Amino acid sequence: MATTPDKLPSQEKLLVDYITRLEKHKDGRGLVHVHLSQLRPFNRREQHIRVASGHFEGMVSDMTGQLFTLKNADLFFVYKDEVKHQVETTLQKVRFLFSDDPLVDEEGVDGREFATWYDASEQYEDIVQIVQGMADAEEKRQTEVRNRMDARQRLKEKQKMGEPLTPAVLAKVEDALSRADLSNLVRRQFICEVDGKMVPELLFSELFISIQDLRETILPGVNLVANRWLFQHLTETLDRRVLSMLMKTDAVSISGDISFNVNVKTLLSNQFQVFDDNLSAARRGAIVIELQKEDIFSDLASFLFAREFVQAKGYRLCIDGLTMETLSVIDRDRLGTDMAKIVWHPNLVDSGDEVQRMIRQFVERDGADKWILCRCDNREAIDFGRSVGINRFQGRFIESLIADDNRRRDLMKLKRRIERSSEPAFEDE
């Protein structure tokens, strides 16, 4: 058998090596290939595969079988014939875990099987061919992933050195934006309250267009943020597209409370009036409009007019992008917004007691529901926020907490399903 390259994932390598050595010991051995890769995506998450694999651990510990969990989620279990009955019982339990998946109902249709059994002594060459084929497929997939990553990195480097945004280039970008489908560039990030056990409670989500992805999609050779004032004009065009998409619920889901970032000029435009006309009063109360501090102070009179207009309609306003340097000169309460976001940075901790005392006083004066700590990328940000009275957070670390919480919930569901499947149905096997 061909040697597997080192760049293959370890489980594929181990399986190929194991099957190679099995040739001299194939008598009295069997193999079952469990096709979990054919399950629906929501049934083959990491926690589901981990629970399914756990059913085989007893035989692995007894050294009567060896399990391999491949990158595509398939399981290969090589066992001694003397425990085949135990393997069959275990497989029934695994099958029950996924009883709501079409694969179980459609087994045998168009060659779809939940599991395939092999006798190593009689079908060894077939096993070799299947295992090597899967190893080669995974090697090819890994190569393609690396090539895409390399291409993406080269594109990022090109963009950093790309041509600056000029009025002529801006005209081309805006023309492309008018025709492009931007729904796949819309990203969502949640704002959550976090308790002492690091369990997040979803409050609302911010919708935004990824500028980095926009650059790669529209004009990859252009540095869109090189010219601040032309970029500001570009964001006004993006505002109009976002408002247009939010009116089309089939393009972007706006379920639940949401926020989005717009310019003051956009709030006073006809496009926002059309957007507002298409919303119910109740829906307006579920929307938070975020404004950048630079935009507010570039035309304070327009901001004050826009603030009165949108708050009278029922929207909530949030100042975005406050930093340690601007906290002392920008007063959320005097500007009359409903909330404010502080950008997390380690210098908030390093700055000493004075800055922390100032933030704590703001939070105590206004209430914890008025302040959000954003761009939280680690546990330190949460600990700092809680130390000054903030309990609303946003950022990558929060997204990881949400993912962990969802995994815990899924595991609890699986655990209850396993408990229901562990008794009478298999006691007579």
N, C-alpha and C positions, 0 to 999 in steps of 0.2 A: 504493500500500500504506500502511496505517496506520502512524503513527510508533510505535515501541516505547518505552514509558516507560523513564526512566533507571533505575528500580529493578530492572529485569530483570538477571539475571546477564550478564556481559560476553559469554560465548560465544553466548548466545541473541541478544543485540543484534547482535553481529557477523555472525551467520548471516543474520538478517533484512536487515540493511543490504547484505550481500554479494549476496543473491539479488535485492534491489531493483536494484542496479547491473548485475546479470548480464543483465537484460532486453535491453540493447543489444548484448550480446556472447554471446548464448545459442547461436548457431550453432557447431557443432563442439565443444560441451561436453556432458558427462554428469555425473550425480550418482548416488552409491550411498549409501543409508541403511542403516547396519549396526545392527541392533536388539539391541544388547547389554543394553538395559534388560529384555529378556525372559529373560535368563539367570537361573539360580538365584542367590540372594543370595551364596553362598560363592564364586561364580565372577565376580562383578562388583564385587569390592573395588577400592579405588583403584589398588593396584599392578597388578591384572589389566588395568584399562582403560588404564593408562599404558603397559604393555608392548604391548597391542594397537595403541594410537595410534602407538607408535614405529615400527611397520612402514611407515607412510606418510611418515615424515620425509624419506626420500630424494627423493620426488617433490615434496614441499613445498619442499625446498631447491633443486630444479631448476626451480622455478616452473612446473611442469606440473600442479599441483593445489593445493587449499586444504582443510585439515582443520578441522573444528569438533567439539569434544567437549562435548556438552551435559550439563546437571546430572543428567539421569536416566541417564547413561552411554552413550546412543546416540552414534554417530559419523556425521557427514555429510561426505562427501568429494566435492568438485567437481573435475573433471579435464578435461583436453583429450582429445579422442577419440584422438589419436595415441598415448596411453599406456594405452588401455583394457586391452590385453592384460596390461600390467604391473600394473594395478589388480586384474585378475582373479586373477593369481598371488599378489599380496599378500593378497587376501581369503581365498584358500585357506589361506595360512599362519595368518591370524588365526582362521579356522574350526578349524584343527587344534589351536590353543591350547585351545579349549573343546570338544574332541571327546568329553569325558566328560559334557557337559551335555545334558539331554533336548532342548533346543532344536535341537541339531544332528540328533539322531535323528528328531525329530518334525517336521522342516521340511516345510512344505506341508500339515500337518494343521491343520484349523480356522483356516486363514489365518496360521498361525505361520511366519514366514520369518526366516532368519538375516540376509538382506540383501535390499533392494529397489533395483532399478536404474531410472534415469530418463534419458530423452533430453531435454536442456534445450530444444532447438529445437522439439520436438513436444509436450512435456508441461510447459511452463513454468508454466502456470496451476495444474496439479496440485501442482507443487513449491511455488509460492507459498502455496497453501492449507495444505499439510502443515506448512511451516516456520512460518507465522503461527499455525497451530493449536497447535503445540508451544510457541511463545513465549507465547501466551495462557495455556496450561495451566500453564507455569512461573510466570507472573506471578500466577495465581490461587493456586498452591501457596505462593509466597512471602508473599502477603497473609495466607493462613490461618496460616502459621507465625508471622508477626509478631503476628497477633491472639491466638494462643495464648500467645505469650511475654508480651504485654501483660497478658493476663488472669492469667497466673501471677504476674507482678510485682505486680499489684494485690492478688492474694490474699496474697502474702508481706507486703505492707505492712499489710494488714488484720490478719494474724495477729500482727504485732509489736505492734499496738495492740489486739489482741483481748482478750476478757474473760478474767480470770484463772481458773486451774483451782481450782474449789471442790469440797468433798465431793459436792455434788449433781451438778455437772458430771462429776466423776470417776465417779460411779455410772453416768451415761449412757454415758461413754466405755467403761467396762468391759463394759457390756451390749452395746454395738456391737462390741467386740472379740470377744466370745464367739460372735458370728454372722458376722463378716467373714472373708473369705478373705485372709490376709495374705501368701500365698506370693509375690505380685507385688511386695511391699514389701521382701522379703529381698534384701540386697545382699551382695556378696562382694568382699573385698579381700585381696590376696596378701601374705604375708611372704616375702621373698626374701633370699638372699645375693647380693651384687653384687661382681663382680671388678674389677680395675683397668681393664678395657676397658668398664666399664659394662654388662656382660652379666648379666642377672638369672638366678638359679637358684631355681625355686619350691620352697619348703619346706612351707608349709601356708597355708591361707586362712582369714580370719576372716569368719564369717557374722553379719550384724546387720540389724536392722530400721531403716530410715530414719525417724527421728522426724519430720523435715520432711515427708516423703511421707505419714506416718501422720496428721499434722495436717490436711493437705489432703484426705485421703480420709475420715477419720472425722468430725472437727468442725473445719472450716476457720476458724470464728470464735473458736476458743479457743487461748490461749497455754498449751500443755501444760507448759512448763517454768517458768512464773511462780512456782509454789509448789514449793520443793525437796522437801519431805517428802511432799506428795501425788504429785509426780512419781516419787519413790522407790517409793511404793506401786504406781503405774502400771507401773513397770518390772518389778515382781514378777509382775503379770498378763501382761506381754509375755513374761517368762521361761517361764511355763507354756505359752503359745502356741507359742513357739519349740521347746520340748521336744516338744510334740505334733507339730509339723510335721516335726521331724528324725526322728521315728519312722515318718513316712510318706514313703518314698523317692520316691514318685511326685509328691509336692508340692514337696520341696526335695532336690536331689541332695546327698548327703554323701560323694561319692567323694573319695578322697585324705585327707590329714591336714587337720583343720579345727580352728578355735577359735571360741568364742562367749562372750559376756559375760553372766554371771548374778549374782544376789545370793546372799550367804551363806545367807540364809533359804531360798532356792529349793533349794540343795544339801541341805538338811535336810528337804525336803518330801516328801510321798508321790508327787508328780508326778515328781520326780527319781528316786525309787526305781523307779517304773514304767519310766521311760526307761532306767535302768541295767539293769533285768531283761531288756530287749529287745535288749541289745547283747552281742556276743561279747567275750571277753577281749581278743582281738587288736584289735578295733575300739576298745576303751577306750584302748588305747595310742596310737591315732592322733588322740585328742581332747585339745585344750588348753582348759582352763576359765579364763577371764579374770575377775578380780575387781577392782573399783574400790577404791582405797586408803581412801576415806571409808567404804565399806561394811565393810571389814576392821576398822577401828578403832572403828566404832560399837558393835561387840560382839565384842571380841577373843576371848573364851572360845568363842563360837559358831564363829568362824573357825577356831580351833585344832582344835576337834572335827571340823568339816567337812573341814579339810585332811587330817587323819589318815584320815578315811573315804574320800575320793575318791582319795587317793594310794595307799591300800591296794588300791583297785579297779583301779589302773593308769592313771588319768587324770594329766595333767600340769597344774600350776597356774601362772598368770602374774599378777603384779600389774600392773594397767593404770593409766596416768595419772601416772607419776612426773614431777616437774618439777625445775627447778634448785633451787627452794626446799625441796622435800621429799626430795631425794636424800640430804641430810646427816642426816636424822632417821629415815628408813625404810630398814632394812637387809634386803634380799631374803634374804640367807643366814640371818639369825636368824629370819625369819618362815617359813623352810623352803619357799618356793615354788621351782618349777623354773626360772622365768624372770621377767623384769621388763621393762616397756616404759617408755622415756623419751620424753616428748613433745618433739619438735623445736621449738625456737624460736631465732631469731637471737641472743637474749640469752645462749645457751650459748657462743656465740663471743665476744660482747662482755664476758662476765663475767670474762675473764682466765684466767691459768694455774691458779689455785687450783681452780676448779670442774672444769676439764679434767683436772687432775692427779687429782682425786678420782674422776672417772668412769673414768679409765684404770686406777687402782688397783683399783676394783671389777671391771673387766673382766679384768684380769690375775689377780686372786684367784679369780674364779668361773669364768672361761672365756668365750670370745666367744659360745658357744652359749646363754648364759644371758641375754643382753641384746639388746633390739630397740629401734631408734630409729624411732618412729612419727610419723605426720602429716608425712612428708617431702614437701614441695611444690616443691623445687628441688634443683639440683646441690650447692648449698652444704651442705645437710643431709648428703648422702652423704660429701662431703669431710671434714666435721667428724667424722662417725661413724668413718670410717676412721682419722682422726688420733688417736682415743682407743682404737682397737682394736675397735670395733664393726663387724661386717660383715653384720648382719641388719637389714633395713629394711622399712618399710611406708609407704604414702602415695600421693598422686596422681602424684608424679614416678616412683615405682616402677611404677605402672600404665602410665605412658607408655613406660617402658623395656621392659616386657613387650610392649606393642603394637608398638614398633619392632622388637623381636626376632622377633615373629611375622611382621611384614611382611618382614623379611630372609629368614626361612625360606620364606615363600611365594614371594618373588622368586627364590630359588635353585631351587625346584621348577619355576617357570615357565621359568627360564633353561635348566634341563636339558631341559624339554619342547620349548623352541624349538630347542635344539641337535639334538635327535632329529628335528625336522621340517624342518631346513634343507637336507638333502642330497637324495638320489636322487629323492624324491617330486616335486620341483619342477624338477629340472635339465632335464627334457625339455619343460617348458611353453613 
